[in-house]
Amino acid sequence: MSEAGTAARGRQGFEEAVDGGDDAVAAFEGHEKTLLDRLQHFLHANPTMVPVIVLLLSIAAFGIVAGGRFFSAFNLSLVMQQVSIIGILAAAQSLVILTAGIDLSVGAIMVLISVIMGNLAVKMGVPVGLAILVGLLCGTLAGMLNGLLVTRIKLPPFIVTLGTWNIFFALNIWLSGAQSIRSQEIDATAPALKWFGESIGIAGAQFTYGSILMLIIFAVLWYVLNRTAWGRHVYAVGDDKEAAELAGIRTNRTLVQVYAVAGLVCAIGAWAAIGRVGSVSPQSFQEANLQSITAVVIGGISLFGGRGSIVGPLMGALIVGVFNSGLRLAGVDVLWQVFAIGWLTIIAVALDQWIRKVSS
């Protein structure tokens, strides 16, 4: 066979292969996605919609079960008050989880800082403004300590924060002498410590300054995470730390900053917690760590890092509050309220796993 014939046959075979490939691609592209596939892709692109949908369905369901009492302005504002402290801690927790870490010490930092503020202002007579500033600084340093242990010693965040949780709790008991600072003592010497516990009435609803503070914190963090280079770095570190380093991001510095900001948010929460409780108790908020993680998980932020919106944990905290309020108004025992939240957490993690498996 001549070289021209061989070349012509080769071109014909190549064209047939290309045509066959085009047919296969066309057949693949022609495959219709099921409704479940579309839902999976939608939720993958919009992870915040999961907690939003759950929150709306929860409100509707408990409105039917509990009747008009649930939809009263006072009850809905009461839900906001009840979740304000856990919501603030969830905001701090979210920053760490976005980097594929976890912070088991957020509750301990908050209680420790409330004890420091209370001791300085009430027991030692330090001006309340200075006592609050010292508390905010101590909270930032406590968070920074977590970040330095994670980045410098290369320990897993779970182990580091489990250890510092015990350290901060021990310091809390030592500084307080296991004694509470009563509301009357605060009123007499440093009433500004309870400022976030005051409320304003709007159309029958009672909003505490603490619940408004929670919304402000989430708004600020949303802006920082979505509109600044630092926010993009946080997501990049959580998504793939090695790739982020290759892109020129100083990942260790970003991680230390994340833990420091989380500590600062916990310290702000400490001030709000004094107003919420009305006193300084070293034994308060014992389950705050787990509750903050619950709000983050239900809010759709992935425990694997790099995915989710800071708005999600706010929705997650509100979902927990709605469940507790609705079940309580329906006459359900507290035990079964905890039971329901446990299942809700498991379902949220399973849903996150399913959404992450979306086909590209």
Protein Blocks (a to p, Z undefined) as FASTA:
>chain_A
ZZklmmmmmmmmmmmmmmmmmmmmmmmmmpccdfklmmmmmmmmmmmlmmmmmmmmmmmm
mmmmnommlmpmklmmmmmmmmmmmmmmmmmmmmmmmnopacfklmmmmmmmmmmmmmmm
mmnopafklmmmmmmmmmmmmmmmmmmmmmmnopafklmmmmmmmmmmmmmmmmnoopac
dfklmmmmmmmlmmmmpccdeehiacdfklmmmmmmmmmmmmmmmmcfklmmmmmmmmom
mlmmmnopafklmmmmmmmmmmmmmmmmmmmmmmmnopacfkgokllmmmmmmmmmmnop
afkgoiacfklmmmmmmmmmmmmmmmmmnopafklmmmmmmmmmmmmmmmmmmmmmpcZZ
